[in-house]
Amino acid sequence: MAENRASGYVEGVPCWVDAQLPDVEAGKRFYGELFGWSFDERGYALKDGEPVAALVPKTDGRMPTVWTVHFATPDAGALVRRIREAGGQIVTAPVEAGAGDGVTALVTDPEGAVFGLWQAGSHPGFGRRHEPGTFAWAELYARDTETANDFYGDLFHEALFGPGARPDFGRAPVSDVFPAEMPPHFLVHFAVEDCAEAVEAVQGLGGRVQAPPFETSYGTVAVVTDNQGASFALLQRSN
């Protein structure tokens, strides 16, 4: 099986992303043009026929318009208990998603950064990743990176530090990219072949630039929003 395809994920590996949008049809037009996605009847975004993300309607006007990263787990209920014991909070308790697709939950770390959990059923997660137009990385922007390292290291030790581990997310201070008042959060990164060209495409589609292209240890990154305000990053990997 190719590295960018996966049928199962170790606990703690990012395995899915979704965006909660006020107008899903507008989202389909935006991301379809930007990343070449098509969409099935469930709202799953497809790249070359394989699922890579989901666009879902935002049903609560108080909830932000955001991209959320979901981490794999074989037992969402058990992981929720460990998160609570480690100082995190439960936003949405584990519930069945779709017709046997899996079990999902929404939680926060001790600083309030929101992330999802995914216990796979018939839907294991990404069908493609680490290639243009698909998930490439998730960066946690934290106020206290030492606290974040302790929390996620204890929670997802095998995924982060186990034999052969290749983490799909990192941690950095909020102030590295965002204003100091920005709350801790995960930023989903999508791979692109040319970051500057992708930024221009975002602007042409009605999105805006939060941070123009800058260099990181894992490639050239730009932070943008779609035409409904959901933030995400564009990542051009270093050669």
Steps between C-alpha positions, in 0.01 A plus 500: 500500500636844411611721790233761426222245529398348831238246603561545873672740736691464826336681791600865497562530126294766319260294290230743388412869466169676454377856463182631662363755253186718484470431124625155399423554131715813496769299675486234231553761232791658687689183586406327176671780308794530739591134551320321216263325739176333398230409751280202573146498641629495861695822457833317490762673289671265255840523335542251215196318637637461854364682809724780629273726713139590573296819481213502747228756572546716807179450696582717803553868425715534811755252370793639298551432132807278523700205374534228764762225510397158630738253663459126463409281794383139535278598794361853512334448838823389667698784341242757613546380858880532472465850354281610791743349753789685330328839535316521168130568451224318314307715254296219342492149647558205264213450256438282196567677171326411177378150420773311679776735384646519851483669838600863546558733794613860540740591781753763611847486646575674835550836324171475311620401151219300338554173315296200398526126562413237243434133575478343156209289385452462126682830446865480616588858409716647227514300180778726378735734685844664472449601137372820333139572589498274808583516871870551567549623857327638810673759715389570856552864589521500880567753772707250700680252274644310797149430631394396149798267465417334831129465422529363146814299577322313779179468300645390165842365595512225237403731214749770601793304640448129427712284269484634145275789605461779245289767667248686286471794737726743680484762772605866500429815704194696383714812477717344226231579242190647668424797729565425867126514578421215255382196701689170469380302199586238239567620146436247223755508215425388144782414262551711188760492224560878507406698810507842332275386217258338746480826700406686182232239427354540850473876452345455156233277654406756765723381784758710677855473626570498875873435472684516165746219414769440762762231551472222759698187575245298302456729196357830377169586667232764451199544729177589323123494545237379260215723380301418817775570753636151573877516551740244357858487377663426166820295522763466230734230627875562493693286251 
